[in-house]
Amino acid sequence: MQEFLTYVVKGLVQHPEAVVITPVDRAGMTVYELRLEPSDVGKIIGRQGVTINAIRSLLSAGSANKGLRCSVEIVEDQPAR
């Protein structure tokens, strides 16, 4: 599922080289933490969250076919002060 997510996200952003996807297991579910260039976050979220919700739906449907549970979270790292 990570390859699918990488393909979709890198196709939508201006800085595909900055995309980092980290799988994290939480309570029997794989959560993919998505780190992006700050200027690309809006492109992935989309208007009123339409794009990220579509990505989550596709990921959920694809993982259900394989008997898995997956989700996506966008992680915005705060710079150290």
C-alpha positions in Angstrom: 0.0 0.0 0.0 2.9 2.3 0.6 4.0 2.2 -3.0 0.4 3.2 -4.1 0.4 6.1 -1.6 3.9 7.2 -2.7 2.8 7.2 -6.4 -0.4 9.2 -5.8 1.2 11.8 -3.5 4.3 12.4 -5.6 2.1 12.9 -8.6 0.2 15.7 -6.8 2.9 17.8 -5.3 5.5 20.3 -6.6 8.4 18.9 -4.6 8.1 15.1 -4.9 11.7 14.7 -3.7 10.6 16.0 -0.3 7.8 13.4 0.2 8.5 11.0 3.1 6.1 8.3 4.0 6.6 6.4 7.3 4.4 3.4 8.2 3.5 3.2 11.9 1.6 0.3 13.5 -1.1 1.5 15.9 -3.6 -1.0 17.4 -3.6 -3.4 14.5 -3.8 -0.6 11.9 -1.0 0.8 9.7 -1.0 4.5 9.8 1.1 6.1 7.1 2.6 9.4 8.3 3.1 11.8 5.4 5.7 14.5 5.6 5.7 17.1 2.9 7.2 20.4 1.9 5.0 23.0 3.7 3.9 24.6 0.4 2.6 21.2 -0.8 0.4 20.4 2.2 -2.5 22.4 0.8 -2.4 20.5 -2.5 -2.7 17.2 -0.7 -5.5 18.4 1.6 -7.4 20.0 -1.2 -10.5 22.3 -0.9 -12.4 21.3 2.3 -10.3 18.2 2.6 -11.6 16.6 -0.6 -8.3 15.4 -1.9 -7.0 13.8 1.3 -10.4 12.2 1.9 -10.3 10.7 -1.6 -6.7 9.3 -1.0 -7.9 7.8 2.4 -10.9 6.2 0.7 -8.7 4.6 -2.1 -6.2 3.4 0.5 -8.9 2.0 2.7 -10.6 0.2 -0.2 -7.3 -1.2 -1.5 -6.1 -2.4 1.9 -9.5 -4.0 2.7 -9.0 -6.2 -0.4 -5.8 -7.4 1.1 -7.3 -7.9 4.6 -5.4 -4.9 6.1 -6.4 -1.7 7.8 -4.6 1.5 6.7 -5.0 5.2 7.2 -3.0 8.4 6.3 -2.0 11.3 8.5 -0.2 14.4 7.4 2.5 15.3 9.9 3.7 18.9 10.0 7.0 19.1 11.7 7.4 22.3 13.7 10.8 24.0 13.5 12.7 24.1 16.8 12.9 27.5 18.5 
